[in-house]
Amino acid sequence: MQGLQPTIAPFATSHSLNEYAGINSRSSSYLVDKLPEGMRSGITAKGSRIEGWQNDLTFSILQGKRGRYSAIVDADTFIQAAKAAVVWQEIEAKYVKASMLRSALTKAPLMPDRASSILHIWQSLESVFGKGPELSFRMSLSLAELCGPVASRPEIYSMSKKSYQDRSGVTHGKLAALSVDQWMRAWDLLKEAVRAILHRKSIPSEDELFSDLLSR
């Protein structure tokens, strides 16, 4: 939200993968001789304790496009983030579904599976802005108008249409793999929607957004 990009952290283990390889066979006098010579000596299930700890998935700083994201959290960025948090608390007090966007904003980048992450993002967007038939078209228009004060309406509209196609492809099993760019598209859309809501200090209804669109 303040020019920093999230990523996931790895997990840690007490032994390397190379050390662990062959542990069950080494523990058996019958199987150990069937291992390649270089794997016959090492830790065994009887004489060693193997442990692994998943590092709690947290936000870390990832340098994004040049000039767009910063690798430093300065004092001004920290203060602005704190002010935004206070405003968002006020928004959630008025709009219950705002918590869905906050949840997606904090959890989606920490999901190791891109497909699940994109679905989680779109679930939150649809819970707030999804309404009626022609969902892709209506939501793209709504999000474009919502983000108008903080981003380019045509760009948001195009981003939303493409990301919704990604979401549909995942839902119907048409996408075998998702690229980082596809994930970033959904993430940027969610981020811009939250930025716009913070700017407006409210979540306009679809009718209000369409009325604003038609009045311009």
TIMILO-794038 format. One record per residue: residue number from 1; x negated, y negated, z negated of N, C-alpha, C in turn; residue in three letters. Coordinates in steps of 0.1 Angstrom, whole numbers, always signed. Each point is the difference from the previous one (the first is absolute). Last residue first. Layout:
// residues N
<site NUM; <X; Y; Z>; <X; Y; Z>; <X; Y; Z>; ala>
...
This chain:
// residues 216
<site 216; <+205; -120; +155>; <-12; -7; +5>; <+1; -2; +15>; arg>
<site 215; <+33; +24; -26>; <+1; -15; -2>; <-13; -7; +5>; ser>
<site 214; <+5; +48; -1>; <+9; -6; +10>; <+1; -15; -1>; leu>
<site 213; <-26; +25; -32>; <-5; +2; +14>; <+8; -7; +10>; leu>
<site 212; <+14; +0; -44>; <-11; -9; +1>; <-6; +1; +15>; asp>
<site 211; <+34; +30; -12>; <+6; -14; +1>; <-11; -10; +2>; ser>
<site 210; <-12; +45; -8>; <+5; -2; +13>; <+6; -14; +2>; phe>
<site 209; <-15; +11; -43>; <-11; +0; +10>; <+4; -2; +14>; leu>
<site 208; <+32; +6; -34>; <-6; -13; -2>; <-12; -2; +10>; glu>
<site 207; <+23; +41; -1>; <+9; -10; +5>; <-7; -14; -1>; asp>
<site 206; <-22; +37; -19>; <+0; +1; +14>; <+8; -11; +6>; glu>
<site 205; <-17; -12; -48>; <+7; +11; +6>; <-2; +0; +15>; ser>
<site 204; <-38; -19; -34>; <+13; -4; +7>; <+7; +13; +5>; pro>
<site 203; <-33; -10; -42>; <+1; +10; +11>; <+13; -3; +7>; ile>
<site 202; <-36; -33; -30>; <+13; +7; +1>; <-1; +11; +11>; ser>
<site 201; <-34; -34; -8>; <+4; +3; -14>; <+14; +6; +0>; lys>
<site 200; <-31; -13; +37>; <+14; -4; -1>; <+6; +0; -14>; arg>
<site 199; <-45; +14; +9>; <+1; -13; +4>; <+14; -6; -1>; his>
<site 198; <-8; +45; -10>; <-6; -8; -10>; <+1; -15; +4>; leu>
<site 197; <+14; +31; +31>; <+10; +0; -11>; <-6; -9; -12>; ile>
<site 196; <-27; +8; +37>; <+11; -8; +4>; <+10; -2; -11>; ala>
<site 195; <-36; +30; -5>; <-5; -14; +0>; <+11; -9; +3>; arg>
<site 194; <+9; +45; +4>; <-1; -4; -15>; <-5; -14; -1>; val>
<site 193; <+2; +18; +43>; <+14; -1; -5>; <+0; -4; -15>; ala>
<site 192; <-41; +9; +22>; <+6; -12; +5>; <+14; -2; -6>; glu>
<site 191; <-22; +41; -9>; <-7; -11; -7>; <+6; -14; +4>; lys>
<site 190; <+16; +39; +22>; <+4; +0; -14>; <-6; -12; -7>; leu>
<site 189; <-15; +8; +43>; <+14; -4; +0>; <+6; -2; -14>; leu>
<site 188; <-44; +17; +6>; <+0; -14; +2>; <+15; -5; +0>; asp>
<site 187; <-7; +46; -3>; <-4; -7; -13>; <+1; -15; +2>; trp>
<site 186; <+9; +28; +37>; <+11; +1; -10>; <-4; -8; -12>; ala>
<site 185; <-33; +2; +33>; <+12; -7; +5>; <+11; +0; -10>; arg>
<site 184; <-39; +25; -8>; <-2; -14; -3>; <+12; -8; +5>; met>
<site 183; <-1; +46; +10>; <+3; -2; -14>; <-2; -15; -3>; trp>
<site 182; <-10; +12; +43>; <+14; +2; -2>; <+4; -2; -15>; gln>
<site 181; <-46; -2; +12>; <+8; -11; +6>; <+15; +1; -3>; asp>
<site 180; <-29; +36; -10>; <-1; -10; -10>; <+8; -13; +4>; val>
<site 179; <+17; +46; +21>; <-12; -8; +0>; <+0; -10; -12>; ser>
<site 178; <+25; +50; +6>; <+2; -15; +0>; <-13; -7; -2>; leu>
<site 177; <+22; +51; +19>; <-10; -7; -8>; <+3; -15; +1>; ala>
<site 176; <+31; +31; +19>; <-9; +9; -7>; <-10; -6; -9>; ala>
<site 175; <+50; -15; +19>; <-14; -5; -2>; <-8; +10; -8>; leu>
<site 174; <+47; +7; +8>; <-6; -3; +14>; <-14; -5; -1>; lys>
<site 173; <+36; +12; -35>; <-11; +9; +3>; <-6; -1; +13>; gly>
<site 172; <+35; -26; -23>; <+5; +10; +9>; <-11; +9; +4>; his>
<site 171; <-9; -36; -30>; <+12; +6; -5>; <+5; +12; +8>; thr>
<site 170; <-37; -27; +14>; <-4; +8; -11>; <+13; +8; -5>; val>
<site 169; <+6; -31; +34>; <-8; +11; +5>; <-4; +10; -11>; gly>
<site 168; <+23; -40; -10>; <+9; +9; +6>; <-8; +13; +5>; ser>
<site 167; <-25; -36; -17>; <+8; +6; -11>; <+9; +10; +5>; arg>
<site 166; <-24; -26; +31>; <-9; +9; -7>; <+8; +8; -11>; asp>
<site 165; <+23; -33; +22>; <-2; +11; +9>; <-10; +11; -6>; gln>
<site 164; <+7; -41; -22>; <+12; +8; -1>; <-1; +13; +9>; tyr>
<site 163; <-34; -33; +3>; <-1; +8; -12>; <+12; +9; -3>; ser>
<site 162; <+0; -30; +37>; <-10; +11; +2>; <-1; +9; -12>; lys>
<site 161; <+29; -38; -3>; <+5; +10; +10>; <-10; +12; +2>; lys>
<site 160; <-13; -36; -28>; <+10; +8; -6>; <+6; +10; +10>; ser>
<site 159; <-32; -31; +15>; <-6; +9; -10>; <+10; +9; -6>; met>
<site 158; <+15; -34; +29>; <-7; +10; +7>; <-6; +10; -9>; ser>
<site 157; <+20; -37; -20>; <+10; +8; +7>; <-6; +12; +7>; tyr>
<site 156; <-28; -32; -21>; <+6; +9; -9>; <+11; +9; +6>; ile>
<site 155; <-22; -32; +27>; <-9; +10; -4>; <+6; +10; -10>; glu>
<site 154; <+25; -38; +14>; <-1; +10; +11>; <-10; +11; -4>; pro>
<site 153; <+6; -36; -32>; <+12; +9; +2>; <-2; +10; +11>; arg>
<site 152; <-40; -20; -31>; <+6; -2; +13>; <+12; +9; +2>; ser>
<site 151; <-13; -16; -50>; <-6; +7; +11>; <+7; -3; +13>; ala>
<site 150; <+13; -18; -43>; <-14; +3; -3>; <-7; +7; +11>; val>
<site 149; <+47; -16; +1>; <-7; -10; -7>; <-15; +3; -3>; pro>
<site 148; <+30; +33; +22>; <-2; -12; +8>; <-9; -11; -7>; gly>
<site 147; <+19; +45; -14>; <-15; -3; +0>; <-3; -13; +7>; cys>
<site 146; <+45; +17; +0>; <-4; +0; -14>; <-15; -6; -1>; leu>
<site 145; <+18; +10; +42>; <+5; -12; -5>; <-4; -2; -15>; glu>
<site 144; <-13; +40; +21>; <-6; -12; +7>; <+5; -13; -5>; ala>
<site 143; <+20; +40; -17>; <-14; -2; -5>; <-7; -12; +7>; leu>
<site 142; <+43; +12; +16>; <+1; -5; -14>; <-14; -3; -6>; ser>
<site 141; <+3; +20; +43>; <+5; -14; +0>; <+0; -6; -14>; leu>
<site 140; <-10; +45; +4>; <-11; -7; +6>; <+4; -15; +1>; ser>
<site 139; <+32; +31; -15>; <-10; -2; -10>; <-12; -9; +5>; met>
<site 138; <+35; +12; +30>; <+5; -9; -11>; <-10; -3; -10>; arg>
<site 137; <-10; +32; +35>; <+2; -14; +5>; <+4; -9; -11>; phe>
<site 136; <-4; +45; -12>; <-13; -5; +5>; <+1; -15; +4>; ser>
<site 135; <+40; +25; -11>; <-8; -4; -12>; <-14; -7; +4>; leu>
<site 134; <+47; +13; +20>; <-11; -6; +7>; <-10; -5; -10>; glu>
<site 133; <+45; +7; -25>; <-6; +7; +12>; <-11; -8; +6>; pro>
<site 132; <+10; -9; -53>; <+8; +2; +12>; <-8; +7; +11>; gly>
<site 131; <-30; -19; -37>; <+14; -2; +0>; <+6; +3; +13>; lys>
<site 130; <-49; -7; -32>; <+7; +9; +9>; <+15; -1; -1>; gly>
<site 129; <-35; -24; -28>; <+5; -6; +13>; <+8; +8; +9>; phe>
<site 128; <-17; +15; -44>; <+3; -14; -2>; <+6; -6; +13>; val>
<site 127; <-14; +45; -1>; <+9; -1; -12>; <+4; -14; -3>; ser>
<site 126; <-31; +11; +35>; <+14; +3; +4>; <+9; -1; -12>; glu>
<site 125; <-46; -7; -7>; <+5; -10; +9>; <+15; +2; +3>; leu>
<site 124; <-23; +33; -24>; <+2; -12; -8>; <+6; -11; +8>; ser>
<site 123; <-12; +40; +22>; <+11; +3; -10>; <+3; -13; -8>; gln>
<site 122; <-37; +0; +29>; <+13; -3; +6>; <+12; +3; -8>; trp>
<site 121; <-43; +9; -18>; <+1; -14; +3>; <+13; -3; +7>; ile>
<site 120; <-11; +45; -8>; <+3; -7; -13>; <+2; -15; +3>; his>
<site 119; <-13; +26; +36>; <+14; +3; -3>; <+4; -7; -13>; leu>
<site 118; <-45; -2; +13>; <+8; -8; +9>; <+15; +2; -3>; ile>
<site 117; <-31; +26; -24>; <-1; -14; -4>; <+9; -8; +9>; ser>
<site 116; <-4; +45; +10>; <+8; -2; -12>; <+0; -14; -4>; ser>
<site 115; <-28; +11; +36>; <+14; +2; +3>; <+9; -3; -12>; ala>
<site 114; <-47; +1; -6>; <+5; -13; +7>; <+15; +2; +3>; arg>
<site 113; <-28; +22; -41>; <+6; +4; +13>; <+6; -12; +6>; asp>
<site 112; <-21; -3; -43>; <-10; +4; +10>; <+6; +4; +13>; pro>
<site 111; <+16; -38; -36>; <+5; +13; +5>; <-10; +5; +10>; met>
<site 110; <+0; -44; -20>; <-7; +10; -8>; <+4; +14; +3>; leu>
<site 109; <+19; -40; +19>; <-14; +0; +4>; <-8; +11; -7>; pro>
<site 108; <+48; -7; -11>; <-3; +5; +13>; <-15; +1; +4>; ala>
<site 107; <+18; -19; -43>; <-2; +15; +1>; <-4; +5; +14>; lys>
<site 106; <+10; -47; -13>; <-11; +5; -9>; <-3; +15; +2>; thr>
<site 105; <+34; -23; +25>; <-12; -8; +2>; <-12; +5; -8>; leu>
<site 104; <+44; +19; -4>; <-7; +4; +13>; <-13; -7; +1>; ala>
<site 103; <+27; -12; -37>; <-5; +14; -1>; <-8; +4; +12>; ser>
<site 102; <+22; -41; +1>; <-12; -1; -8>; <-6; +14; -2>; arg>
<site 101; <+40; -4; +23>; <-11; -5; +8>; <-12; -1; -8>; leu>
<site 100; <+38; +14; -22>; <-3; +10; +10>; <-12; -5; +9>; met>
<site 99; <+21; -28; -32>; <-10; +9; -6>; <-4; +11; +9>; ser>
<site 98; <+34; -32; +11>; <-14; -5; +2>; <-10; +9; -6>; ala>
<site 97; <+48; +5; -4>; <-7; +8; +11>; <-14; -5; +2>; lys>
<site 96; <+30; -22; -30>; <-4; +13; -6>; <-9; +7; +11>; val>
<site 95; <+9; -53; -8>; <+2; +10; +11>; <-6; +14; -5>; tyr>
<site 94; <-2; -37; -30>; <+12; -4; +8>; <+4; +11; +10>; lys>
<site 93; <-39; +4; -27>; <+11; -2; -10>; <+13; -4; +7>; ala>
<site 92; <-40; +4; +25>; <+5; +13; -4>; <+12; -1; -10>; glu>
<site 91; <-23; -39; +12>; <+7; +5; +12>; <+6; +14; -4>; ile>
<site 90; <-28; -20; -31>; <+12; -8; +1>; <+9; +5; +11>; glu>
<site 89; <-43; +18; -4>; <+8; +4; -11>; <+14; -7; +0>; gln>
<site 88; <-32; -14; +31>; <+6; +13; +4>; <+8; +6; -12>; trp>
<site 87; <-25; -40; -7>; <+11; -2; +9>; <+8; +13; +4>; val>
<site 86; <-39; +3; -26>; <+10; -6; -8>; <+13; -2; +9>; val>
<site 85; <-39; +15; +21>; <+6; +11; -8>; <+11; -6; -8>; ala>
<site 84; <-26; -29; +26>; <+9; +8; +8>; <+7; +10; -8>; ala>
<site 83; <-33; -25; -21>; <+12; -8; +2>; <+10; +8; +8>; lys>
<site 82; <-42; +20; -6>; <+8; -1; -13>; <+13; -8; +2>; ala>
<site 81; <-30; +1; +36>; <+6; +13; -1>; <+8; +1; -13>; ala>
<site 80; <-25; -39; +9>; <+11; +1; +9>; <+8; +13; -2>; gln>
<site 79; <-40; -5; -24>; <+10; -9; -5>; <+13; +1; +8>; ile>
<site 78; <-39; +23; +15>; <+6; +6; -12>; <+11; -8; -5>; phe>
<site 77; <-24; -18; +36>; <+8; +12; +4>; <+7; +6; -12>; thr>
<site 76; <-30; -35; -9>; <+12; -5; +6>; <+9; +12; +5>; asp>
<site 75; <-43; +10; -17>; <+9; -5; -11>; <+13; -5; +6>; ala>
<site 74; <-25; +37; +29>; <-5; -12; -7>; <+11; -5; -10>; asp>
<site 73; <-16; +46; +27>; <+12; -5; -8>; <-5; -12; -7>; val>
<site 72; <-20; +25; +46>; <-2; -6; -13>; <+13; -5; -6>; ile>
<site 71; <-7; +18; +45>; <-6; +11; -9>; <-2; -6; -14>; ala>
<site 70; <+37; -14; +42>; <-12; -4; -8>; <-5; +12; -8>; ser>
<site 69; <+29; -8; +49>; <+0; +5; -14>; <-13; -3; -7>; tyr>
<site 68; <+8; -17; +44>; <+14; +2; -5>; <+0; +4; -14>; arg>
<site 67; <-40; -6; +28>; <+7; -13; -2>; <+14; +1; -6>; gly>
<site 66; <-18; +43; +24>; <-9; -11; -4>; <+8; -13; -1>; arg>
<site 65; <+24; +46; -11>; <-4; -7; +12>; <-9; -12; -4>; lys>
<site 64; <+1; +30; -40>; <+8; +2; +12>; <-5; -8; +12>; gly>
<site 63; <-19; +22; -49>; <-2; -11; +9>; <+8; +3; +13>; gln>
<site 62; <+10; +16; -51>; <-4; +5; +13>; <-1; -11; +10>; leu>
<site 61; <+5; +11; -57>; <-1; -10; +10>; <-6; +7; +13>; ile>
<site 60; <+32; +25; -38>; <-14; -5; +1>; <-1; -9; +12>; ser>
<site 59; <+39; +27; -34>; <-3; -9; +10>; <-15; -4; +0>; phe>
<site 58; <+18; +48; -18>; <+0; -14; -4>; <-3; -8; +12>; thr>
<site 57; <+10; +53; -20>; <+0; -8; +12>; <+2; -15; -4>; leu>
<site 56; <-23; +37; -31>; <+13; -7; +1>; <-1; -9; +12>; asp>
<site 55; <-30; +43; +0>; <-1; -14; -5>; <+14; -6; +2>; asn>
<site 54; <-8; +52; -8>; <+4; -10; +11>; <-1; -14; -6>; gln>
<site 53; <-29; +45; -13>; <+9; -11; -5>; <+4; -9; +11>; trp>
<site 52; <-22; +54; -13>; <+2; -11; +10>; <+10; -10; -6>; gly>
<site 51; <-35; +46; -14>; <+10; -10; -3>; <+1; -10; +12>; glu>
<site 50; <-23; +51; -18>; <+2; -9; +11>; <+12; -9; -3>; ile>
<site 49; <-37; +33; -27>; <+13; -6; -1>; <+1; -11; +11>; arg>
<site 48; <-30; +49; -7>; <+0; -14; +2>; <+15; -5; -2>; ser>
<site 47; <-16; +46; -2>; <-10; -7; -7>; <+1; -15; +1>; gly>
<site 46; <+30; +33; +21>; <-2; +4; -14>; <-9; -9; -8>; lys>
<site 45; <+9; -5; +47>; <+12; -3; -8>; <-1; +3; -14>; ala>
<site 44; <-44; -14; +27>; <+10; +10; +1>; <+12; -3; -8>; thr>
<site 43; <-47; -25; +27>; <+10; +1; -11>; <+10; +11; +2>; ile>
<site 42; <-46; +8; +25>; <+7; -13; -3>; <+10; +3; -12>; gly>
<site 41; <-25; +31; +42>; <-3; -6; -13>; <+7; -13; -2>; ser>
<site 40; <+7; +23; +40>; <+1; +11; -10>; <-4; -5; -14>; arg>
<site 39; <+0; -23; +45>; <+11; -2; -9>; <+1; +10; -11>; met>
<site 38; <-33; +0; +36>; <-1; -13; -6>; <+11; -3; -10>; gly>
<site 37; <+0; +40; +28>; <-11; +0; -11>; <-1; -13; -7>; glu>
<site 36; <+47; +16; +19>; <-13; -4; +6>; <-10; -2; -11>; pro>
<site 35; <+39; +33; -13>; <-2; -14; +3>; <-13; -2; +8>; leu>
<site 34; <+14; +42; -18>; <+6; -3; +13>; <-1; -15; +4>; lys>
<site 33; <-13; +20; -43>; <-10; +4; +11>; <+6; -3; +14>; asp>
<site 32; <+26; -9; -39>; <-11; -9; +1>; <-10; +4; +11>; val>
<site 31; <+41; +25; -15>; <+1; -10; +11>; <-13; -8; +2>; leu>
<site 30; <+4; +33; -35>; <+3; +7; +13>; <+0; -10; +12>; tyr>
<site 29; <-5; -13; -46>; <-12; +7; +4>; <+2; +7; +14>; ser>
<site 28; <+24; -46; -17>; <+3; +14; +2>; <-13; +7; +4>; ser>
<site 27; <+4; -47; -6>; <+4; +5; -13>; <+3; +15; +1>; ser>
<site 26; <-12; -26; +38>; <-11; +1; -9>; <+3; +6; -13>; arg>
<site 25; <+34; -10; +31>; <-7; +12; +4>; <-13; +2; -9>; ser>
<site 24; <+28; -38; -8>; <+7; +13; -3>; <-8; +12; +4>; asn>
<site 23; <-18; -44; +10>; <+1; +3; -14>; <+7; +13; -4>; ile>
<site 22; <-10; -25; +44>; <-4; +14; -3>; <+0; +4; -14>; gly>
<site 21; <-1; -52; +10>; <+2; +10; +10>; <-6; +14; -4>; ala>
<site 20; <-6; -41; -26>; <+12; +8; -3>; <+2; +11; +10>; tyr>
<site 19; <-35; -32; +5>; <-3; +8; -12>; <+12; +10; -3>; glu>
<site 18; <+4; -31; +36>; <-10; +10; +3>; <-3; +9; -12>; asn>
<site 17; <+28; -37; -5>; <+7; +11; +7>; <-10; +11; +4>; leu>
<site 16; <-11; -28; -45>; <+2; -3; +15>; <+7; +12; +7>; ser>
<site 15; <+8; -12; -53>; <-10; +7; +9>; <+3; -4; +14>; his>
<site 14; <+26; -18; -36>; <-12; +2; -7>; <-11; +7; +8>; ser>
<site 13; <+37; -36; +20>; <-1; +14; -5>; <-13; +2; -7>; thr>
<site 12; <+37; -42; +19>; <-13; +5; -4>; <+1; +14; -5>; ala>
<site 11; <+29; -34; +37>; <+0; +6; -12>; <-14; +5; -3>; phe>
<site 10; <+16; -45; +30>; <-1; +14; +0>; <+0; +6; -14>; pro>
<site 9; <+25; -46; +18>; <-12; +4; -6>; <-1; +15; +0>; ala>
<site 8; <+28; -38; +34>; <+0; +10; -11>; <-14; +4; -5>; ile>
<site 7; <+20; -49; +19>; <-4; +13; +6>; <+1; +10; -12>; thr>
<site 6; <+15; -56; +15>; <-1; +12; -9>; <-5; +12; +8>; pro>
<site 5; <-8; -56; +6>; <+6; +11; +6>; <-2; +13; -9>; gln>
<site 4; <+4; -58; -3>; <-7; +12; -3>; <+7; +12; +5>; leu>
<site 3; <+16; -47; +1>; <-11; +2; +9>; <-9; +12; -3>; gly>
<site 2; <+40; -11; -25>; <-9; -12; -1>; <-12; +2; +9>; gln>
<site 1; <+33; +34; -2>; <+8; -12; +0>; <-9; -13; +0>; met>
